[in-house]
């Protein structure tokens, strides 16, 4: 088994289009949610979203790439470029030793809508031949691999809201088990359009709030649904020895990964939490094996709960937040769970769907490395069913030994990533 570290980060988010701006926004409690600006929402019940602002793809991508790609691919390429620049990996790894694992919950939805409109209004001859290669969900991974000549394993994970986390977890396993040396991984989404807004809204999943500060309310008893977000997050995972040899920067080590399924309902989490809690427990067991089962690099004591940060899935839907509270109590035990530092950065970014897990993994890593827990903003009326410490309002400085990122997707997909200092 090989150790796996993170050597590069990249992000496009509703609160900043690079990692530094994103992190500063989180610590400042910046709210990325506002009235949708891209199309007329006057006929919609749900009118708020967390849009990416001032995104100028030509600052990093060439005109041909922009013309031939959907927005979700542009976000992915942008975040991957920042992560690769950050890591210094380009040219420092053999093509056959570089892989890609990049997910999306929906893929090129904007392209789908545009080309369907072209078909209806102008007929089949006017549907662009680029329709399929712009739309398919795997094409972000494919474009990243083409850009960086990554000849190793190239996968695209689609597990709804857990896509980004599963992409990171599967990349971790590929390196840990010796299949490759480095992987560009993460998730991307760009679905703020009329059809997606109508679809999620009619599924009773979205907040109907008109006040942006009363819309995305994880763990607050006023919560009524999530707010759509968009963007991308990218991480460079690298085998520890390879990173050490080339003197790469190291943000932390990924030391555990849990992946389970509720097998319960297409949208609702299972309130019995046995499967979702197991995803967390499995990540913890891999990070801190039982006595006598440790590998030399993982021989560490179980960290004190007060030194653990959990970036919660925290969507602001009534069932999710109560269920997540219960699963953390089941995984840690009620008393230990009460000492965890927990927050939901979706209170600021909205729910970035297939990108959420990747962007939230970045938040968890930076919290761990800098010893500061980002807040859950606008948490003013705690729900008695959500009675853990969710870091309301302002960030908290505290020493941390472990960070977890939890993702729970439609279809019952559960993922948990564990990080520690390298």
TISE-585856 format. One record per residue: residue in one letter; x, y, z of N, C-alpha, C in turn. Coordinates in steps of 0.05 Angstrom, whole numbers, padded with zeros to 5 digits, always signed. Atoms other than C-alpha are relative to their C-alpha. Layout:
% residues N
aXYZXYZXYZ/...
% end
This chain:
% residues 422
x+00017-00024+00000+00000+00000+00000+00018+00025+00000/x-00015-00025+00003+00024+00070-00018-00015+00022+00014/x+00012-00024-00012+00012+00135+00019-00008+00019-00023/x+00010-00018+00021-00027+00188-00020-00003+00027+00012/x+00001-00027-00010-00019+00262-00011-00012+00018-00022/x+00012-00020+00018-00051+00324-00042+00020+00022-00004/x-00021-00019+00006-00003+00369-00078-00009+00024-00017/x+00010-00023+00015-00047+00417-00117-00030+00003+00003/x+00028-00006-00003-00115+00451-00111-00009+00020-00020/x+00011-00019+00018-00160+00488-00159-00030+00002+00004/x+00029-00003-00006-00230+00517-00153-00012+00023-00017/x+00017-00021+00011-00284+00556-00189-00026-00002+00016/x+00022+00001-00018-00340+00574-00141-00017+00025-00001/x+00016-00025-00002-00397+00623-00128+00012+00021+00018/x-00011-00021-00017-00353+00659-00078+00029+00006-00007/x-00027-00005+00008-00287+00660-00116+00009-00020-00021/x-00008+00017+00023-00255+00633-00180+00029-00010+00002/x-00026+00014-00006-00190+00608-00148-00001-00008+00029/x+00001+00011-00027-00173+00572-00084+00003+00022+00021/x-00004-00022-00019-00148+00634-00048-00025+00016+00005/x+00025-00016-00003-00211+00674-00062-00022-00016+00013/x+00020+00018-00011-00255+00614-00045+00004-00002+00031/x-00005+00003-00028-00221+00604+00022-00004+00026+00016/x+00005-00026-00013-00221+00678+00040-00030+00005+00003/x+00029-00003+00000-00295+00679+00022-00013-00016+00022/x+00011+00017-00021-00310+00621+00068+00005+00012+00028/x-00007-00010-00026-00274+00652+00127-00014+00027+00006/x+00014-00026-00004-00308+00719+00115-00031-00004+00001/x+00029+00005+00000-00377+00685+00113-00014+00012-00025/x+00011-00012+00025-00388+00709+00041-00023-00017-00011/x+00023+00014+00010-00456+00690+00014+00000+00002-00031/x-00001+00001+00029-00452+00669-00060-00027-00001-00013/x+00028+00003+00010-00528+00665-00067-00012+00027-00007/x+00014-00024+00007-00569+00717-00103-00022-00007-00020/x+00020+00004+00021-00627+00725-00152+00014-00008-00026/x-00012+00010+00025-00612+00687-00216+00001+00023-00021/x-00004-00022+00019-00584+00735-00269+00001-00010-00029/x-00004+00009+00027-00577+00690-00330-00025-00002-00017/x+00025+00002+00015-00650+00684-00349-00022+00011+00017/x+00023-00012-00014-00717+00713-00330-00013-00021+00018/x+00011+00019-00020-00742+00679-00267-00028+00009+00010/x+00025-00012-00011-00806+00720-00259-00023-00021+00001/x+00021+00021+00000-00849+00658-00275+00006-00024+00018/x-00009+00022-00016-00810+00613-00228-00006+00005+00030/x+00004-00002-00029-00828+00598-00155+00027+00003+00014/x-00027+00000-00013-00753+00589-00140+00017+00019-00017/x-00013-00021+00015-00712+00650-00160+00029+00005+00008/x-00027-00004-00010-00646+00644-00123+00019-00023-00008/x-00020+00020+00005-00582+00607-00140+00027+00012+00007/x-00028-00008-00005-00507+00610-00126+00015-00002-00027/x-00014+00000+00026-00479+00629-00195+00029+00007+00003/x-00027-00009+00003-00406+00633-00212+00000+00028-00013/x-00001-00028+00010-00390+00707-00223+00026+00006-00015/x-00024-00011+00014-00342+00741-00271+00019-00022-00010/x-00017+00022+00011-00318+00676-00302+00007+00007-00028/x-00010-00007+00026-00275+00692-00362+00017-00023-00010/x-00015+00024+00008-00255+00626-00393+00024+00005-00017/x-00023-00006+00018-00209+00658-00444+00025+00009+00015/x-00024-00006-00015-00163+00679-00388+00018-00024+00004/x-00016+00025-00004-00141+00606-00383-00002-00019-00023/x+00006+00019+00021-00171+00570-00443+00001+00013-00027/x-00001-00012+00027-00162+00580-00518-00028+00001-00012/x+00027-00005+00012-00220+00602-00563-00012-00026-00011/x+00010+00025+00012-00226+00534-00597-00012-00018+00022/x+00009+00016-00023-00233+00498-00530-00027+00011+00010/x+00025-00012-00010-00286+00547-00506-00023-00005-00019/x+00021+00004+00020-00325+00540-00571-00010-00028+00000/x+00007+00028+00003-00325+00465-00568-00008-00014+00026/x+00006+00012-00026-00341+00454-00495-00024+00013+00014/x+00021-00010-00018-00400+00461-00447+00013+00014+00023/x-00010-00015-00023-00393+00507-00388+00011-00018+00022/x-00010+00018-00021-00384+00448-00340+00028-00009-00006/x-00027+00008+00007-00322+00427-00379+00019+00024+00003/x-00017-00023-00003-00295+00498-00379+00007+00004+00030/x-00005-00001-00029-00303+00500-00303+00021-00021+00008/x-00019+00022-00007-00267+00433-00298+00028+00006-00009/x-00026-00006+00011-00210+00453-00343+00014+00023+00015/x-00010-00023-00015-00202+00519-00306+00011-00009+00028/x-00008+00009-00027-00199+00485-00237+00024-00019-00003/x-00023+00019+00004-00152+00430-00264+00025+00016-00006/x-00024-00016+00007-00105+00483-00293+00012+00013+00025/x-00011-00012-00024-00100+00519-00226+00013-00021+00018/x-00011+00021-00016-00088+00453-00190+00027-00010-00011/x-00025+00009+00012-00034+00431-00239+00022+00021+00003/x-00020-00021-00004+00001+00499-00235+00009+00000+00030/x-00006+00000-00029-00003+00496-00159+00019-00023+00007/x-00016+00024-00007+00027+00426-00157+00027-00001-00014/x-00025+00002+00016+00081+00437-00209+00004-00028-00012/x-00002+00028+00009+00065+00367-00234+00004-00003-00030/x-00002+00003+00029+00061+00381-00309+00030-00002-00008/x-00027+00005+00009+00124+00353-00341+00017-00015+00021/x-00016+00013-00021+00145+00321-00275-00010-00029+00005/x+00010+00027-00002+00107+00255-00284-00002-00012-00027/x+00003+00013+00026+00108+00204-00340-00029-00002-00008/x+00028+00001+00008+00045+00205-00382-00015-00025+00009/x+00014+00025-00008+00030+00132-00366-00005-00002+00030/x+00004+00000-00029+00034+00148-00292-00019+00022+00010/x+00019-00021-00007-00017+00205-00294-00028-00008-00009/x+00028+00007+00005-00091+00190-00289-00019+00024+00005/x+00021-00020-00005-00156+00230-00286-00024-00015+00011/x+00025+00010-00010-00218+00217-00245-00017+00024+00007/x+00015-00025-00003-00268+00274-00254-00029-00005-00005/x+00028+00007+00002-00342+00270-00241-00018+00024-00005/x+00021-00020+00003-00406+00308-00256-00026-00014+00005/x+00026+00012-00005-00476+00295-00232-00018-00001-00024/x+00018-00002+00023-00510+00317-00296+00014+00004-00027/x-00014-00004+00025-00458+00336-00348-00009+00026-00014/x+00005-00024+00016-00471+00385-00405-00030+00007-00003/x+00028-00005+00001-00542+00404-00387-00007+00025-00016/x+00005-00025+00015-00536+00474-00417+00000-00007-00030/x-00001+00008+00028-00515+00443-00484-00025-00016-00007/x+00025+00016+00005-00573+00393-00479-00024+00018-00005/x+00023-00018+00003-00623+00449-00470+00002+00017-00026/x-00004-00016+00024-00593+00492-00526-00006-00016-00025/x+00003+00016+00024-00592+00435-00577-00028-00011-00003/x+00028+00008+00002-00662+00411-00559-00016+00023-00011/x+00014-00024+00010-00686+00482-00572+00005+00003-00030/x-00007-00001+00028-00649+00481-00639-00016-00021-00016/x+00015+00022+00014-00682+00415-00658-00030+00008-00003/x+00028-00007+00000-00752+00440-00640-00006+00024-00019/x+00005-00025+00015-00745+00508-00674+00010-00001-00029/x-00013-00001+00026-00700+00493-00734+00002-00027-00014/x-00001+00026+00012-00702+00419-00746+00027-00015+00005/x-00023+00016-00007-00651+00362-00740+00027+00008-00014/x-00025-00008+00014-00601+00390-00791+00015+00022+00014/x-00013-00023-00013-00587+00449-00746+00010-00007+00028/x-00012+00009-00025-00567+00408-00685+00030-00003-00005/x-00029-00001+00004-00492+00418-00678+00012-00028+00002/x-00014+00025-00002-00446+00358-00691+00016-00002+00026/x-00015+00000-00025-00412+00379-00626-00019-00007+00024/x+00019+00004-00022-00476+00364-00586+00009-00022+00019/x-00007+00023-00017-00456+00295-00560+00026+00004+00015/x-00026-00003-00015-00382+00309-00545+00001+00024+00018/x+00001-00022-00019-00402+00373-00509-00017-00008+00024/x+00020+00006-00020-00458+00341-00468+00008-00023+00019/x-00003+00025-00016-00435+00272-00444+00016+00005+00026/x-00011-00006-00027-00416+00270-00370+00030-00006+00003/x-00028+00007-00002-00348+00238-00381+00019+00019-00013/x-00017-00016+00017-00323+00293-00426+00018+00020+00015/x-00018-00016-00016-00294+00336-00371+00026-00016+00006/x-00024+00017-00005-00248+00278-00352+00016-00003-00026/x-00014+00004+00025-00233+00266-00425+00016+00024-00009/x-00014-00025+00008-00215+00339-00439+00024+00005+00018/x-00023-00004-00018-00170+00342-00378+00022-00019-00007/x-00020+00019+00008-00134+00279-00399+00014+00009-00026/x-00012-00009+00025-00124+00307-00469+00019+00024+00005/x-00016-00023-00005-00098+00373-00442+00027-00007+00013/x-00025+00006-00015-00046+00341-00397+00013-00027-00009/x-00012+00024+00011-00030+00279-00439+00001-00022+00021/x+00002+00020-00022-00053+00234-00382-00008-00027-00012/x+00005+00026+00013-00047+00163-00409-00008-00022+00021/x+00008+00019-00021-00063+00129-00342-00030-00004+00001/x+00029+00004-00002-00132+00109-00318-00015+00026-00001/x+00016-00024+00003-00185+00160-00338-00029-00008+00004/x+00027+00008-00007-00253+00154-00305-00018+00025+00005/x+00019-00021-00007-00316+00196-00296-00021-00013+00018/x+00019+00010-00019-00359+00184-00235-00025+00017+00000/x+00026-00014-00001-00433+00202-00235-00017-00013+00023/x+00016+00009-00023-00464+00192-00166-00014+00024+00013/x+00015-00024-00008-00505+00256-00163+00017+00017+00018/x-00013-00019-00018-00485+00300-00104+00026-00011+00012/x-00025+00012-00011-00429+00251-00084+00021-00004-00021/x-00018+00006+00022-00395+00251-00152+00029+00010+00005/x-00027-00010-00005-00337+00296-00132+00015-00016+00021/x-00013+00016-00021-00323+00257-00068+00008-00028-00009/x-00007+00026+00010-00326+00190-00102+00023+00001-00020/x-00022-00003+00018-00279+00215-00156+00027+00002+00015/x-00024-00002-00016-00228+00234-00104+00007-00027+00014/x-00004+00026-00014-00238+00168-00066+00011-00021-00019/x-00009+00021+00019-00229+00125-00128+00028+00007-00010/x-00027-00008+00007-00167+00165-00148+00020-00008+00022/x-00017+00008-00023-00139+00153-00078+00005-00030-00001/x-00004+00029+00001-00150+00078-00086+00018-00008-00023/x-00017+00006+00022-00117+00077-00154+00030+00004+00006/x-00028-00006-00008-00053+00108-00125+00008-00019+00023/x-00006+00017-00024-00056+00070-00059+00007-00028-00007/x-00005+00028+00007-00058+00003-00094+00020-00002-00023/x-00022+00002+00018-00003+00021-00143-00006+00000-00029/x+00007+00000+00028-00041+00030-00208+00011+00025-00015/x-00010-00024+00013-00014+00100-00221+00014+00017+00022/x-00016-00017-00018+00030+00154-00190-00015+00026+00008/x+00014-00026-00005-00015+00216-00195-00026+00000-00015/x+00026-00003+00012-00087+00233-00211-00010+00028+00003/x+00015-00025-00001-00123+00297-00229-00029-00007+00006/x+00027+00009-00007-00190+00289-00194-00017+00022+00011/x+00018-00020-00010-00251+00327-00174-00028-00002-00012/x+00027+00000+00011-00320+00347-00199-00007+00027-00011/x+00008-00025+00013-00355+00399-00241-00030-00001-00005/x+00029-00001+00006-00427+00423-00252-00007+00028-00010/x+00010-00026+00010-00462+00478-00291-00029-00004-00009/x+00028+00007+00006-00537+00468-00288-00020+00022+00008/x+00018-00022-00007-00566+00536-00270-00013+00009-00026/x+00015-00007+00024-00616+00539-00327-00030-00006+00005/x+00028+00003-00006-00692+00540-00333-00010-00028+00005/x+00010+00028-00003-00702+00465-00342+00009-00012+00027/x-00009+00011-00026-00659+00446-00282-00014+00013+00023/x+00014-00014-00022-00691+00499-00239-00029-00010+00003/x+00027+00011-00001-00760+00474-00258+00000-00029+00011/x-00001+00028-00008-00740+00401-00248+00005-00004+00029/x-00006+00002-00029-00709+00408-00180-00022+00013+00017/x+00021-00013-00015-00763+00456-00159-00025-00017+00002/x+00024+00016+00000-00820+00411-00179+00004-00026+00016/x-00006+00023-00017-00785+00354-00142-00001+00007+00030/x+00003-00009-00027-00796+00396-00079+00027+00000+00015/x-00026+00001-00012-00721+00399-00068+00012+00027+00007/x-00013-00026-00002-00707+00474-00071-00014+00018+00020/x+00011-00021-00018-00716+00531-00022-00016+00020-00016/x+00016-00020+00013-00771+00579-00040+00005+00028+00010/x-00006-00026-00013-00739+00636-00001+00006+00021-00022/x-00007-00022+00017-00733+00704-00034+00023+00017+00012/x-00022-00013-00013-00682+00730+00017+00024-00018-00001/x-00023+00017+00003-00613+00705+00001+00012-00009+00026/x-00011+00007-00027-00595+00704+00075-00019-00018+00015/x+00018+00019-00012-00654+00659+00090-00007-00023-00019/x+00004+00020+00021-00646+00610+00032+00014-00026+00006/x-00016+00024-00006-00590+00560+00044+00005-00001+00030/x+00000-00001-00029-00600+00544+00118+00006-00027+00012/x-00006+00026-00012-00565+00480+00138-00002+00000+00030/x+00003+00006-00029-00584+00454+00207-00017+00021+00015/x+00018-00020-00012-00630+00514+00219-00029-00011-00002/x+00027+00011+00000-00703+00497+00237-00017+00014-00021/x+00015-00014+00021-00726+00547+00183+00006-00012-00028/x-00009+00010+00026-00693+00506+00127-00023-00013-00015/x+00022+00011+00016-00738+00485+00070+00009-00012-00026/x-00010+00011+00025-00693+00461+00014+00027+00012-00007/x-00027-00010+00008-00626+00471-00021-00002+00021-00021/x-00003-00020+00021-00603+00526-00067+00021-00010-00020/x-00019+00010+00020-00570+00506-00132+00025+00018-00002/x-00025-00014+00006-00497+00525-00141+00013-00013-00024/x-00015+00010+00023-00445+00511-00194+00029+00005+00003/x-00028-00005-00001-00371+00509-00207+00015-00026-00003/x-00017+00024+00002-00314+00459-00202+00022+00001+00022/x-00023+00002-00018-00261+00434-00154+00018-00022-00011/x-00020+00019+00010-00197+00398-00173+00022-00004+00021/x-00022+00007-00018-00144+00363-00131+00020-00017-00015/x-00021+00018+00010-00078+00332-00150+00008-00019+00022/x-00009+00021-00019-00068+00267-00113+00025-00013-00011/x-00027+00009+00009+00002+00239-00115+00011-00020+00020/x-00014+00020-00018+00040+00179-00087+00021+00016+00016/x-00016-00017-00018+00078+00206-00027+00030+00000-00008/x-00028+00001+00007+00147+00182-00049+00006+00016-00025/x-00004-00015+00024+00138+00212-00118-00001+00030+00005/x+00002-00028-00008+00116+00279-00088+00025+00009+00015/x-00024-00007-00017+00174+00278-00038+00024+00003-00017/x-00024-00001+00017+00225+00264-00092+00002+00025-00016/x-00001-00024+00016+00206+00324-00133-00004+00026+00016/x+00003-00023-00017+00197+00370-00073-00026+00015-00003/x+00026-00012+00004+00123+00382-00085-00012+00012+00025/x+00015-00010-00024+00080+00424-00038-00020-00022+00008/x+00018+00020-00010+00037+00380+00006-00021+00013+00018/x+00022-00012-00017-00031+00403+00034-00008-00019+00022/x+00008+00019-00019-00044+00339+00071-00001-00028-00013/x+00001+00027+00009-00053+00264+00064-00029-00010+00001/x+00026+00013+00000-00116+00228+00044+00005-00028+00012/x-00007+00024-00015-00118+00170+00093-00024-00018+00004/x+00023+00017-00003-00189+00142+00089-00022+00007-00019/x+00022-00003+00019-00248+00132+00043-00021-00021+00005/x+00023+00018-00003-00316+00103+00055-00021+00004-00021/x+00020-00002+00022-00368+00088+00001-00021-00021+00004/x+00022+00019-00005-00436+00057+00014-00025+00011-00015/x+00026-00009+00012-00508+00061-00012-00023-00006+00020/x+00023+00005-00016-00572+00069+00027-00018-00022-00011/x+00018+00019+00013-00610+00027-00025-00028+00003+00012/x+00025-00006-00015-00672+00060+00003-00020+00016-00017/x+00018-00018+00013-00702+00116-00040+00016+00016-00021/x-00015-00014+00021-00685+00155-00103+00009+00027+00008/x-00008-00027-00009-00681+00222-00067+00004+00002+00030/x-00001-00003-00029-00691+00213+00008+00021-00017+00012/x-00019+00016-00015-00636+00191+00055-00015-00020+00018/x+00012+00019-00018-00650+00130+00098+00002+00009+00029/x-00002-00010-00028-00668+00154+00168+00013-00019+00020/x-00012+00019-00019-00641+00090+00199+00031+00003+00000/x-00028-00009+00002-00570+00116+00177+00021-00023+00002/x-00020+00021-00003-00537+00047+00180+00021+00001-00023/x-00019+00000+00023-00506+00053+00110+00016+00026-00001/x-00015-00025+00001-00488+00127+00113+00020+00002+00023/x-00019+00001-00023-00457+00119+00182+00024-00018-00006/x-00021+00019+00007-00417+00060+00155+00021+00014-00019/x-00019-00014+00017-00386+00105+00101+00020+00016+00017/x-00017-00015-00018-00359+00150+00157+00018-00019+00016/x-00015+00019-00016-00338+00091+00200+00022-00013-00016/x-00020+00013+00017-00302+00058+00142+00024+00019-00006/x-00022-00019+00005-00262+00121+00127+00017+00003+00025/x-00015-00002-00025-00243+00127+00201+00017-00025+00005/x-00015+00024-00005-00222+00054+00205+00024-00002-00018/x-00023+00000+00018-00178+00062+00145+00021+00020+00009/x-00019-00021-00009-00147+00125+00173+00014-00008+00026/x-00011+00007-00026-00137+00096+00242-00008-00029+00007/x+00007+00028-00004-00137+00020+00241+00002-00009+00030/x+00000+00010-00028-00148-00021+00304+00029-00009+00007/x-00027+00008-00009-00086-00038+00346+00008-00027-00012/x-00010+00025+00012-00044-00091+00312-00006-00002-00030/x+00006+00000+00028-00073-00075+00244+00012+00023-00016/x-00010-00024+00012-00036-00010+00230+00022-00007-00021/x-00024-00001+00017+00010-00001+00171+00019+00019+00014/x-00019-00018-00014+00074+00035+00194-00007+00029-00003/x+00006-00028+00004+00052+00100+00162-00025+00009+00013/x+00026-00008-00011-00017+00098+00194-00001-00007+00030/x+00000+00007-00029+00004+00077+00265-00004+00025+00017/x+00007-00024-00015-00032+00133+00301-00023-00006+00018/x+00023+00003-00018-00080+00139+00359-00025+00013-00012/x+00025-00012+00008-00153+00153+00346+00000+00029+00010/x-00001-00027-00009-00156+00229+00348-00024+00007+00019/x+00021-00010-00017-00196+00264+00402-00021+00014-00018/x+00022-00011+00017-00264+00285+00373+00001+00030-00002/x-00001-00030+00000-00252+00358+00392+00022+00010-00019/x-00020-00007+00020-00194+00357+00342-00007-00010-00028/x+00010+00010+00026-00236+00332+00284-00019+00021-00012/x+00018-00017+00015-00269+00376+00232-00016-00017-00020/x+00017+00013+00020-00328+00350+00191-00012+00021-00018/x+00015-00017+00020-00348+00387+00128-00025-00016-00007/x+00025+00016+00003-00420+00363+00128-00012+00004-00027/x+00015-00003+00025-00462+00350+00067-00019+00024+00003/x+00014-00024-00008-00510+00399+00100-00015+00015-00022/x+00013-00013+00023-00558+00415+00043-00020+00021+00008/x+00022-00018-00007-00611+00453+00082-00027-00012-00007/x+00026+00014+00003-00665+00402+00066-00008-00012+00027/x+00008+00009-00026-00706+00380+00126+00010-00029+00007/x-00008+00028-00006-00691+00305+00120+00030-00003+00000/x-00029+00004+00002-00617+00310+00100+00013+00008+00027/x-00015-00010-00022-00595+00352+00159-00005-00015+00026/x+00006+00016-00023-00631+00312+00212+00013-00028-00002/x-00013+00026+00004-00606+00247+00181+00030+00002+00004/x-00029-00003-00003-00535+00273+00178+00008+00003+00029/x-00005-00001-00029-00537+00291+00251-00001-00028+00013/x+00002+00027-00011-00560+00221+00267+00022-00018-00009/x-00022+00018+00009-00507+00187+00224+00026+00007+00014/x-00025-00007-00014-00451+00226+00257-00001-00010+00029/x+00003+00011-00026-00478+00205+00325+00005-00031-00001/x-00003+00029+00003-00480+00133+00300+00029-00008-00005/x-00027+00007+00007-00410+00134+00272+00020+00006+00023/x-00018-00008-00021-00376+00169+00331-00009-00007+00028/x+00012+00001-00026-00423+00156+00388-00010+00027+00008/x+00012-00026-00006-00468+00211+00415+00018+00019+00015/x-00017-00018-00016-00419+00238+00466+00023+00011-00015/x-00022-00010+00017-00360+00242+00419-00009+00018-00022/x+00011-00017+00021-00403+00271+00364-00005+00028+00010/x+00006-00027-00010-00421+00329+00409+00025+00017+00002/x-00025-00015-00002-00347+00349+00411+00012+00006-00028/x-00010-00004+00027-00337+00349+00335-00004+00030-00008/x+00004-00026+00013-00327+00414+00297-00012-00006-00028/x+00015+00006+00024-00377+00413+00240-00009+00026-00013/x+00012-00022+00014-00399+00462+00187-00009-00008-00027/x+00008+00004+00027-00435+00465+00121+00007+00025-00017/x-00008-00022+00018-00401+00509+00069-00021+00005-00021/x+00022-00005+00019-00464+00501+00026-00016+00024+00009/x+00014-00025-00008-00492+00558+00068+00011+00024-00015/x-00012-00022+00015-00445+00602+00026+00000-00006-00030/x-00003+00006+00029-00436+00565-00040-00025-00011-00013/x+00022+00015+00010-00504+00534-00047+00009-00029-00005/x-00006+00028+00005-00506+00461-00069+00011-00002-00028/x-00014+00001+00026-00455+00453-00125-00003-00027-00013/x+00007+00025+00013-00483+00384-00141+00025-00018-00005/x-00023+00018+00005-00429+00341-00175+00027+00012+00007/x-00025-00014-00008-00376+00393-00157+00003+00002+00030/x+00001-00006-00028-00396+00397-00084+00021-00015+00016/x-00019+00016-00016-00354+00340-00057+00029+00009-00004/x-00028-00008+00005-00290+00365-00090+00006+00027+00013/x-00004-00026-00012-00298+00437-00068+00000-00002+00030/x+00001+00003-00029-00316+00415+00002+00024-00015+00011/x-00025+00013-00007-00255+00369+00004+00022+00021+00003/x-00020-00021-00002-00213+00430-00010-00004+00016+00025/x+00005-00014-00025-00247+00467+00047+00009-00016+00024/x-00009+00017-00023-00234+00408+00094+00030+00000+00002/x-00029+00001+00000-00161+00405+00074+00012+00026+00011/x-00010-00026-00009-00150+00480+00085-00006+00004+00029/x+00006-00002-00028-00186+00477+00151+00020-00015+00017/x-00019+00017-00014-00140+00421+00173+00027+00013+00001/x-00027-00011+00001-00076+00454+00150+00003+00026+00014/x-00002-00027-00012-00092+00523+00178-00012+00001+00028/x+00011+00001-00027-00128+00502+00241-00023+00020+00004/x+00023-00018-00002-00191+00542+00227-00024-00012-00013/x+00024+00013+00009-00262+00517+00218-00018+00022-00013/x+00018-00019+00012-00304+00555+00167-00028-00002+00012/x+00026+00000-00013-00373+00575+00191-00023-00011-00017/x+00026+00003+00013-00444+00556+00175-00014+00026+00003/x+00012-00026-00003-00472+00624+00160-00031-00001+00001/x+00029-00003-00002-00544+00646+00174-00013-00022+00017/x+00012+00019-00019-00553+00591+00226-00008+00014+00025/x+00010-00017-00021-00596+00631+00273-00019-00014+00019/x+00020+00015-00016-00649+00582+00298+00006-00030-00002/x-00008+00028+00001-00618+00514+00312-00024-00018+00003/x+00021+00020-00001-00664+00455+00300+00007-00019+00023/x-00006+00020-00021-00670+00410+00362+00008-00027-00011/x-00008+00025+00012-00662+00351+00315+00028+00001-00011/x-00027-00003+00010-00595+00379+00294+00016+00013+00023/x-00010-00011-00026-00562+00387+00362+00030-00003+00004/x-00029+00001-00002-00488+00381+00346+00012+00028-00004/x-00013-00026+00002-00437+00438+00341+00006+00006-00030/x-00002-00006+00028-00446+00467+00271+00013+00027-00007/x-00016-00024+00005-00401+00529+00278-00016+00023-00012/x+00017-00021+00011-00455+00582+00270+00014+00027-00003/x-00006-00029+00004-00438+00650+00240+00028+00008-00005/x-00028-00010+00002-00363+00658+00249+00019-00024+00001/x-00020+00021-00001-00301+00615+00238+00011-00004+00027/x-00012+00006-00026-00266+00582+00296+00028-00010-00003/x-00028+00009+00000-00191+00576+00307+00002-00023+00020/x-00003+00023-00018-00175+00507+00336+00020-00019-00012/x-00019+00020+00011-00120+00455+00329-00016-00025-00010/x+00014+00022+00012-00143+00398+00283+00020-00022-00007/x-00016+00023+00008-00115+00328+00272-00011-00015-00024/x+00014+00015+00020-00166+00301+00223-00022+00017-00012/x+00023-00014+00013-00216+00329+00172-00015-00021-00016/x+00017+00017+00016-00274+00291+00142-00017+00017-00018/x+00019-00013+00018-00316+00310+00082-00021-00021-00007/x+00022+00019+00003-00384+00277+00077-00017+00009-00023/x+00018-00005+00022-00427+00272+00014-00021-00021-00001/x+00023+00018+00001-00496+00241+00007-00016+00007-00025/x+00012-00007+00026-00526+00237-00063-00026-00013-00005/x+00024+00013+00009-00593+00223-00095+00007-00028-00009/x-00005+00028+00006-00600+00148-00105+00012-00015+00024/x-00011+00012-00024-00572+00136-00035+00030-00003+00000/x-00029+00001+00001-00498+00146-00054+00013+00014+00024/x-00014-00012-00023-00455+00159+00008+00030-00002-00004/x-00029+00000+00001-00382+00179+00010+00011+00016+00023/x-00014-00015-00021-00334+00201+00064+00030-00001-00006/x-00029-00002+00004-00262+00225+00054+00012+00009+00027/x-00014-00007-00024-00213+00229+00112+00028+00011-00008/x-00026-00013+00005-00152+00276+00112+00015+00004+00026/x-00017-00008-00023-00094+00285+00160+00024+00015-00010/x-00024-00014+00007-00031+00326+00161+00021-00021-00009/x-00020+00019+00010+00025+00292+00121+00025+00002+00017/
% end
